[in-house]
Amino acid sequence: MRERIEILVQNLNKTIVGKSDAIRLVLVALFSGGHALLEDVPGVGKTLLAKSLARCIDGSFQRIQCTPDLLPTDATGTNIWNPRTGEFQFMPGPVFANILLADEINRATPRTQSALLEVMEEHQVTTDGVSRRVPDPFFVIATQNPVEYQGTFPLPEAQMDRFALSFSLGYPTETEEMSMLQRLGSTPSGQEIQPCISLEEVLSLRRHCAEVALEQSLQQYILDLVRATRSHRDIRLGVSPRGTVAFYRAVQALAYLEGRSFAIPDDVKALAPYVLAHRLIPVGQARAKDLVIQLLETTPIPPWTK
């Protein structure tokens, strides 16, 4: 499967210029069975990344442009009366897709946000007492604009916990942006990319990632970092047990993407800011990511051998 992963990464790099780190993080979220939250300004390639990923894995793609008037049933689907058959018929919403992009999720009302977060956790939609499973794999990429707050409903910190990783793409460098201009007209768009991995292989990769070994000392290192967030004086709310599990799964996925059947401490250190920071509620003006970096510097790495 290593060769398949390399082809997948190369295909994504054809459309997302200079964002190899972001591509690696979104694949970590996908193969660990979680979801990703992108907090970034408009126009940096978030939608293109989601569409390209769906095309590469030959999966269905749906996009929800979140607005204050978006209803929960607009996302999940609803029953409508069919006069031809004389009975109600379920019309599935956009959540019935392999890759779902919830664009500017903080513009949706809390009621709609809750509906989206519920299907993310349960992988099913319940309407009029009937539960329907969403496709498998089911992967959500949600976006937030960090510079516009007028008319928004920020996700509560407890609900941010539903996302395995949170990160940003950021602006390209001058060289990368010049390369992007020079490749206009010759670079494949998300629709022109050919599928390079099947949905069945994605599910197989998830199973392989779950088999990556973490020796006990490394498990203890993850636990030390998580528990340190719960006792730090500048953190009002630390990482939940759900966050601990997401951290463990993400480390397994990163190790597998790096071509190893075992994880190392560097995997834990590389992912900590993206897995832990959005789950914290800092005290005062402290920044969550800075606090995570501080914890990495003060938490000793246990003895590790392989």
Secondary structure, 3 states (H helix, E strand, C coil): CHHHHHHHHHHHHHHCCCCHHHHHHHHHHHHCCCCEEEECCCCCCHHHHHHHHHHHCCCCEEEEECCCCCCHHHHHEEEEEECCCCEEEEEECCCCCCEEEEECHHHCCHHHHHHHHHHHHHCEEEECCEEEECCCCCEEEEEECCCCCCCCCCCCHHHHCCCCEEECCCCCCHHHHHHHHHCCCCCCCCCCCCCCCCHHHHHHHHHHHHCCECCHHHHHHHHHHHHHHHHCCCEEECCCHHHHHHHHHHHHHHHHHCCCCECCHHHHHHHHHHHHHHHCEECCCCCHHHHHHHHHHHCCCCCCCC
